[in-house]
Amino acid sequence: MSGLEDVLGGARPSGVYRETSSASVAELRADAEGGGWRFVHLDTSSVGDKMGFLDAASRAFGLPDYFGRNWDALADSLGDVDGERGTVVVWDGWSAFAAADEKSFATALEIIRERAGAPGAEAFVVLMRGDRQWDDEG
């Protein structure tokens, strides 16, 4: 197993968490999808600004071609992201994005947290892998 047992078993509620798993993306995907969850790998290791993040998010989440490439459009589009049992997002490279554009990172994180905390929505668990802390980590 990849270390997703607590997520897939429902022991970890929707939210944004730091993750230390060194499992490969393929292992994480196989475990999540095998458990009926949608798996999204968001890699922002080469992202340096808002537009780069929105492009990476659009690709990772499979957003439609008409995605507006702005924060409001991202928030709206994430509301439509769902899976059979929920969605597991593994966010790699977030610390590089945070270092390059702290303001855009904070906005992106806020939008993702809002989606995870949306009342009545399917489970949405974001696992942020990396060794850096962020100021408002919770």
Disulfide bonds with the S-S distance in Angstrom:
none
